[in-house]
Amino acid sequence: MRRLGTTYNSQGMPEKLSSYSDTSGSTVANEVLRQYNGLMQIISEYQSENGPVNTSTSPKVDYNFSYMASGANHSRLVSTIYPNGRIVTMNYAGGIDSNVSRVTAMTDVSGMLESYLYLGSSAIVGGLRRGQRRS
């Protein structure tokens, strides 16, 4: 890698992050391309390890948001879809967790991947990964 480059979209968000194999910036070695929604949240991220991103063939991660569903005053991450098709869902328990959009657990088709316990509004004080038990 001889040079780094970043381009920005009309909202001023970094859109394309490129590494170049030459100092003039003419040969892309690898690249990341981000797409955003109107709330400036990343909804898709492509990555090419060899050359520029091709949106038809480069691996992509999709991020799905709630977009203020049912009149809620938030838009929060609800799931992530990986290039292999795996979907990880963010869960928000009722009460304060839901009110402050604080992830309570992450799950996939096999069940719980991780859960969180909080102290106050944001300090994580405990959590479990799949296969662990609380003591």
C-alpha positions in Angstrom: 0.0 0.0 0.0 1.4 3.3 -1.1 -1.5 5.7 -0.7 -4.9 5.9 0.9 -7.9 7.8 -0.4 -11.4 8.6 0.8 -14.4 10.0 -1.1 -17.5 11.5 0.5 -21.2 11.4 -0.5 -23.4 14.4 -0.7 -24.2 14.1 3.1 -20.5 14.4 3.9 -20.2 10.8 4.9 -17.2 8.6 3.9 -18.4 6.6 1.0 -15.4 5.0 -0.7 -12.2 4.1 1.2 -9.4 3.0 -1.1 -5.9 1.7 -0.7 -3.6 2.2 -3.7 -0.6 0.2 -4.8 1.1 3.3 -6.2 1.8 6.8 -4.9 -0.2 8.5 -7.7 -3.5 6.8 -6.6 -4.2 5.2 -10.0 -4.2 1.5 -9.1 -6.7 0.4 -6.4 -5.2 -2.4 -4.3 -8.4 -2.9 -2.2 -11.5 -0.9 -1.4 -14.6 -0.5 0.8 -17.8 1.1 -0.4 -20.5 2.3 2.0 -24.1 3.1 1.3 -26.2 5.1 3.7 -29.9 5.8 4.3 -31.4 9.2 4.8 -30.6 9.2 8.5 -26.9 8.7 7.6 -26.8 5.1 8.9 -24.7 2.6 7.0 -27.1 0.2 5.2 -24.6 -1.7 3.0 -20.9 -2.1 3.1 -19.0 -3.8 0.2 -15.4 -4.9 0.4 -12.9 -5.9 -2.2 -9.6 -7.4 -1.2 -8.2 -7.2 -4.7 -8.9 -4.1 -6.7 -11.9 -1.8 -6.7 -15.4 -2.7 -5.4 -17.8 -4.2 -7.9 -21.3 -4.0 -6.4 -22.3 -7.1 -8.5 -19.5 -9.4 -7.2 -17.8 -7.9 -4.1 -18.9 -9.4 -0.7 -21.4 -7.2 1.1 -22.8 -6.8 4.6 -26.3 -5.3 5.0 -27.5 -3.5 8.0 -31.3 -3.2 8.6 -32.8 -0.5 10.8 -36.3 0.0 12.3 -36.8 3.5 10.7 -39.0 4.8 13.4 -41.5 2.0 13.2 -45.0 2.5 14.6 -44.2 6.2 15.3 -41.2 5.4 17.6 -38.8 8.2 18.1 -35.7 6.2 17.0 -34.2 4.3 14.2 -32.1 1.4 15.5 -30.2 -1.5 14.1 -32.4 -4.6 14.0 -30.3 -7.1 12.0 -27.1 -7.6 10.1 -26.8 -9.8 7.1 -23.4 -11.2 6.3 -22.1 -12.2 2.8 -22.7 -15.9 3.6 -26.3 -15.2 4.3 -26.1 -15.4 8.1 -28.5 -13.0 9.8 -27.8 -11.7 13.3 -30.7 -10.0 15.0 -30.4 -7.4 17.7 -33.0 -7.7 20.5 -34.2 -4.9 22.7 -36.1 -6.0 25.9 -39.1 -3.9 27.0 -38.7 -1.0 29.4 -35.5 1.0 29.6 -33.6 -1.2 27.2 -36.2 -0.5 24.5 -36.6 3.1 25.5 -32.9 3.9 25.1 -32.4 1.5 22.2 -30.0 -0.6 24.2 -29.3 -4.1 22.8 -30.3 -6.8 25.3 -29.3 -9.8 23.2 -28.0 -10.9 19.8 -29.5 -14.0 18.2 -29.3 -16.0 15.0 -31.2 -19.1 13.8 -29.4 -21.2 16.3 -30.5 -19.1 19.3 -28.8 -16.6 21.6 -25.3 -15.6 20.7 -24.8 -13.0 23.5 -26.8 -11.2 26.1 -26.1 -8.1 28.1 -26.8 -6.8 31.6 -26.4 -3.1 32.3 -25.7 -0.8 35.3 -27.5 2.5 34.8 -28.1 3.7 31.3 -25.0 2.3 29.5 -22.4 0.5 31.6 -22.2 -3.2 30.7 -21.8 -5.2 33.9 -22.3 -8.6 32.6 -23.0 -10.7 29.6 -23.3 -14.2 28.4 -22.1 -15.9 25.2 -23.7 -19.0 23.8 -22.9 -21.9 26.1 -22.1 -19.9 29.2 -24.1 -19.8 32.4 -24.6 -17.0 34.9 -23.1 -17.7 38.2 
